[in-house]
Each structure stands twice: as structure tokens, then as C-alpha cells.
Amino acid sequence: MTDKPTVYLAGPAVFHPAAGHIFEYLKEACAKHGLIGISPLDTMEDAAAIRRANIEKIRACRAVIACISPFRGAGADPGTAWEMGFAEALGKPVVAWCEDARPYIDRVPHDPDADGRPFCKQHGMLVENFGLVDNLMMTAGPHPAQPDFESAVLLAVKLLTSA
């Protein structure tokens, strides 16, 4: 039994061709700072089994570190966003990191309406404009999105050791 805090590593790296190597690196970075990184890749079966396993991993971990870098579009991976919300609903600290520091609005093609409000060129809907790196539900919480994984790990360590 270990007294090192466990953290669930959420993010779209699971879809990368070198996902196994990426998560090994992320786990090593966590270990360097006294955390045990838990990868979503540790269970790879059918979709329902993966979902159940990842839910249990999030329940078992003390915190979530989530990559919200743009994925297949202007914003974060929807699975990662769900995992963040689930963890927060469980009362667990969630630390996000984003490699693209530009505000979300700068990544969404938009045109202003007559009142100057930004509307998405593709969907015609208002684009969130709070200067955050992604949707406010993921980035306006108690812990600001970090610029890189290392910073996210250091914040997670601080949160888990000061509690």
C-alpha cells in the first residue's frame, strides 16, 4: 500500500498512435513529483467496459489532471470534459492544462453582429468571450488552466498536500 496520491490522467492522448509511450511519460512526470498517474489506457476492451473502468478509476483517484488542448476542433475533447465534470461532482480537485494559450474565441472563426457580439461562422451561435482557453465550465473554476503538464502536476501536488 502506498501513501502517494493517485491522479487520473484525462485527455485525448488516448487517441494518439503513440498513446502508450505518452502515458508512460506522463506517469513518470507524476512520479517525479510524488504522484501516481493512472492512465485511461490501463483498460482497453469494448466501449462500455472502458467507460465503466474509467469511471471507477476516477472514483478511486484523489484528483484529475486533464489535458484540454484543442482536439478535433477549437476546444477540448468531449470525453475529457465529461471526466472533469464527473470528478468535480465527486468533490475531487481537477487541474486542467492547455498547450494553446490563446483565448477560445481566437480559435473559433466568428463575425460580429450589429451589436459587436461574436457569432460563429459555421453555426451562427454566440461564441463565448471571457478570455479563457476553453469553455467557462472547464476553465473558470477554482484552479486556472495551466500552460503545460508539469505546471498542472505541480498544482495538483500543492492541492493534494495542503488538504
PAVO-62174 format. One line per field, with one value per residue: x, y, z of N, C-alpha, C in turn; residue in three letters; residue number from 1. Coordinates in steps of 0.1 Angstrom, whole numbers. Layout:
residues N
nx <- [X;...]
ny <- [Y;...]
nz <- [Z;...]
cax <- [X;...]
cay <- [Y;...]
caz <- [Z;...]
cx <- [X;...]
cy <- [Y;...]
cz <- [Z;...]
domi <- [ALA;...]
pavo <- [NUM;...]
***
This chain:
residues 163
nx <- [8;6;13;13;-4;-30;-36;-59;-53;-66;-75;-71;-49;-52;-60;-38;-14;10;1;6;33;32;15;32;53;39;31;56;64;46;53;78;72;60;34;10;3;-26;-37;-61;-57;-51;-71;-84;-109;-141;-163;-182;-171;-147;-156;-169;-147;-130;-146;-146;-118;-116;-132;-116;-92;-75;-75;-79;-60;-62;-59;-68;-62;-69;-88;-96;-109;-119;-119;-117;-115;-145;-149;-130;-139;-162;-152;-139;-160;-174;-155;-153;-179;-178;-164;-136;-104;-97;-74;-67;-49;-35;-21;-24;-25;-40;-70;-102;-120;-104;-98;-120;-136;-153;-178;-188;-220;-245;-244;-218;-213;-198;-203;-203;-190;-196;-218;-235;-240;-236;-203;-185;-169;-148;-121;-108;-91;-108;-142;-161;-171;-151;-129;-132;-132;-121;-94;-71;-66;-36;-5;10;18;36;33;6;8;24;6;-14;-1;4;-23;-31;-14;-18;-42]
ny <- [-12;22;56;76;101;94;102;107;106;125;130;137;122;95;87;90;77;69;65;48;52;80;81;67;85;107;95;90;116;124;107;117;139;128;117;92;84;76;59;62;42;19;0;-16;-25;-32;-5;1;-12;1;27;21;12;35;53;41;43;71;75;62;77;105;130;147;152;170;172;198;208;219;197;180;202;235;233;215;179;161;138;141;165;156;137;155;170;150;142;165;167;147;159;160;175;191;197;214;215;233;234;254;286;306;327;311;322;332;310;302;307;336;362;395;406;432;445;440;416;384;359;325;315;291;279;299;307;324;331;322;346;352;354;331;299;279;266;281;265;246;261;283;277;269;265;277;270;254;261;239;204;198;220;217;193;201;219;202;186;205;211;186;181;201;197]
nz <- [0;-8;1;-16;-35;-59;-93;-119;-153;-176;-210;-246;-255;-255;-280;-297;-319;-305;-279;-256;-250;-245;-222;-205;-202;-190;-166;-155;-151;-132;-111;-105;-90;-68;-72;-82;-114;-131;-159;-185;-204;-192;-192;-219;-236;-248;-256;-236;-214;-211;-204;-179;-165;-165;-151;-126;-121;-118;-96;-77;-76;-62;-74;-106;-135;-163;-198;-218;-243;-276;-296;-324;-333;-321;-294;-262;-259;-258;-242;-222;-211;-199;-181;-164;-153;-140;-121;-106;-96;-78;-59;-62;-67;-98;-122;-150;-181;-208;-240;-258;-255;-264;-262;-262;-280;-300;-315;-327;-357;-364;-367;-361;-349;-354;-330;-322;-310;-309;-334;-343;-374;-386;-373;-365;-339;-307;-296;-269;-249;-228;-224;-217;-220;-229;-228;-202;-181;-178;-173;-156;-130;-96;-100;-122;-157;-166;-182;-192;-188;-167;-150;-143;-129;-107;-95;-88;-69;-49;-42;-32;-12;6;16]
cax <- [0;13;7;13;-18;-32;-43;-64;-48;-76;-71;-72;-37;-56;-62;-26;-7;20;-5;12;45;28;11;43;60;31;32;70;64;38;62;89;67;53;21;9;-6;-35;-40;-73;-53;-49;-81;-88;-118;-152;-166;-189;-161;-137;-163;-170;-133;-125;-154;-140;-105;-118;-137;-105;-81;-77;-76;-78;-52;-69;-55;-79;-57;-79;-88;-106;-117;-114;-120;-113;-121;-157;-148;-122;-147;-172;-145;-136;-173;-177;-146;-157;-191;-174;-156;-122;-97;-95;-65;-66;-37;-38;-9;-28;-28;-49;-84;-111;-126;-94;-97;-133;-139;-165;-181;-196;-233;-246;-240;-205;-212;-192;-211;-196;-193;-201;-230;-243;-243;-227;-191;-181;-158;-144;-107;-104;-86;-119;-155;-160;-173;-139;-117;-135;-133;-112;-80;-70;-59;-22;1;17;15;44;26;-6;12;28;-6;-21;7;1;-37;-32;-6;-22;-56]
cay <- [0;34;68;86;104;89;112;102;114;126;138;130;114;81;85;92;64;65;67;41;60;93;79;63;97;114;88;93;130;124;100;126;148;121;113;81;87;65;61;55;31;7;-10;-14;-35;-26;9;1;-16;12;37;17;12;49;59;36;49;85;74;57;86;117;142;145;162;169;180;204;213;217;183;178;215;246;231;203;166;160;128;147;174;148;132;166;173;138;143;177;164;138;167;159;186;189;206;213;221;235;238;265;296;316;326;302;330;334;297;299;317;343;375;403;411;447;450;436;403;374;347;315;315;278;275;311;309;333;325;326;355;355;354;318;290;270;269;286;254;239;270;294;271;273;263;281;261;256;261;227;193;199;230;210;183;209;225;190;182;215;209;173;180;211;193]
caz <- [0;-9;6;-27;-41;-72;-101;-131;-164;-186;-222;-259;-259;-257;-294;-304;-322;-295;-266;-245;-247;-240;-209;-196;-199;-181;-153;-149;-146;-119;-101;-101;-80;-57;-75;-91;-125;-136;-173;-191;-213;-184;-196;-233;-240;-256;-252;-223;-203;-209;-197;-165;-159;-163;-140;-113;-118;-113;-82;-68;-76;-54;-83;-120;-143;-176;-210;-226;-255;-287;-301;-335;-334;-314;-280;-256;-262;-250;-232;-212;-204;-191;-169;-155;-146;-131;-109;-98;-89;-67;-49;-64;-74;-112;-127;-164;-187;-223;-247;-267;-245;-270;-258;-270;-291;-311;-322;-334;-367;-360;-372;-351;-353;-354;-317;-319;-304;-319;-337;-350;-388;-390;-366;-363;-325;-300;-292;-255;-250;-214;-224;-212;-231;-233;-222;-188;-172;-176;-170;-147;-117;-86;-104;-136;-166;-166;-196;-196;-179;-155;-141;-138;-118;-95;-88;-82;-57;-39;-37;-25;1;15;21]
cx <- [9;6;7;-1;-18;-40;-47;-59;-58;-70;-72;-60;-41;-58;-49;-20;3;14;2;25;42;24;22;51;52;31;45;70;57;47;73;85;58;39;21;-1;-13;-40;-53;-69;-51;-60;-85;-96;-129;-155;-172;-180;-151;-144;-164;-157;-128;-133;-149;-126;-106;-123;-125;-94;-85;-79;-76;-69;-57;-63;-67;-74;-67;-77;-100;-114;-111;-112;-115;-121;-134;-156;-140;-131;-157;-164;-142;-149;-176;-168;-150;-170;-189;-166;-141;-116;-95;-85;-64;-53;-40;-26;-12;-33;-38;-63;-92;-116;-117;-92;-110;-135;-153;-166;-189;-210;-233;-242;-226;-203;-207;-201;-203;-200;-199;-215;-240;-247;-232;-215;-187;-169;-154;-128;-100;-99;-97;-131;-153;-163;-161;-128;-120;-137;-123;-97;-78;-63;-44;-16;7;14;23;38;14;-2;16;16;-13;-14;4;-13;-38;-24;-10;-36;-55]
cy <- [12;46;79;88;99;100;105;112;114;134;130;122;99;77;86;78;59;67;60;48;73;91;75;76;105;108;90;107;131;118;109;136;141;117;100;84;75;68;55;43;18;-4;-7;-26;-29;-13;10;-2;-5;23;34;17;26;56;54;41;63;84;71;68;98;129;138;156;160;178;185;211;210;203;182;191;225;244;217;190;165;149;133;157;167;143;143;169;162;139;154;174;155;146;165;171;182;200;204;220;222;241;250;276;307;315;318;310;332;321;294;310;323;357;382;406;426;453;446;423;393;362;338;315;302;275;287;313;318;325;331;335;360;356;342;309;280;274;272;275;246;248;281;289;276;272;267;271;264;255;248;216;194;209;224;200;190;215;213;186;192;213;196;173;191;208;186]
cz <- [0;-3;-4;-32;-55;-80;-114;-142;-175;-198;-235;-263;-261;-272;-303;-307;-312;-281;-254;-241;-240;-225;-199;-192;-188;-167;-147;-144;-133;-108;-96;-90;-69;-59;-83;-102;-129;-150;-177;-199;-205;-186;-210;-237;-250;-249;-238;-211;-201;-201;-182;-158;-156;-152;-127;-110;-113;-99;-73;-67;-67;-62;-97;-126;-157;-187;-217;-238;-266;-293;-311;-336;-325;-299;-275;-261;-253;-239;-220;-204;-195;-179;-159;-147;-136;-119;-100;-90;-78;-57;-51;-71;-89;-116;-142;-169;-202;-229;-256;-258;-251;-264;-268;-283;-303;-319;-330;-344;-364;-367;-362;-357;-352;-341;-313;-312;-314;-321;-346;-365;-392;-385;-364;-348;-318;-295;-278;-256;-236;-213;-219;-223;-236;-226;-207;-178;-169;-171;-161;-133;-107;-90;-119;-144;-166;-180;-201;-185;-166;-145;-135;-127;-106;-88;-81;-69;-46;-33;-29;-12;11;21;34]
domi <- [MET;THR;ASP;LYS;PRO;THR;VAL;TYR;LEU;ALA;GLY;PRO;ALA;VAL;PHE;HIS;PRO;ALA;ALA;GLY;HIS;ILE;PHE;GLU;TYR;LEU;LYS;GLU;ALA;CYS;ALA;LYS;HIS;GLY;LEU;ILE;GLY;ILE;SER;PRO;LEU;ASP;THR;MET;GLU;ASP;ALA;ALA;ALA;ILE;ARG;ARG;ALA;ASN;ILE;GLU;LYS;ILE;ARG;ALA;CYS;ARG;ALA;VAL;ILE;ALA;CYS;ILE;SER;PRO;PHE;ARG;GLY;ALA;GLY;ALA;ASP;PRO;GLY;THR;ALA;TRP;GLU;MET;GLY;PHE;ALA;GLU;ALA;LEU;GLY;LYS;PRO;VAL;VAL;ALA;TRP;CYS;GLU;ASP;ALA;ARG;PRO;TYR;ILE;ASP;ARG;VAL;PRO;HIS;ASP;PRO;ASP;ALA;ASP;GLY;ARG;PRO;PHE;CYS;LYS;GLN;HIS;GLY;MET;LEU;VAL;GLU;ASN;PHE;GLY;LEU;VAL;ASP;ASN;LEU;MET;MET;THR;ALA;GLY;PRO;HIS;PRO;ALA;GLN;PRO;ASP;PHE;GLU;SER;ALA;VAL;LEU;LEU;ALA;VAL;LYS;LEU;LEU;THR;SER;ALA]
pavo <- [1;2;3;4;5;6;7;8;9;10;11;12;13;14;15;16;17;18;19;20;21;22;23;24;25;26;27;28;29;30;31;32;33;34;35;36;37;38;39;40;41;42;43;44;45;46;47;48;49;50;51;52;53;54;55;56;57;58;59;60;61;62;63;64;65;66;67;68;69;70;71;72;73;74;75;76;77;78;79;80;81;82;83;84;85;86;87;88;89;90;91;92;93;94;95;96;97;98;99;100;101;102;103;104;105;106;107;108;109;110;111;112;113;114;115;116;117;118;119;120;121;122;123;124;125;126;127;128;129;130;131;132;133;134;135;136;137;138;139;140;141;142;143;144;145;146;147;148;149;150;151;152;153;154;155;156;157;158;159;160;161;162;163]
***
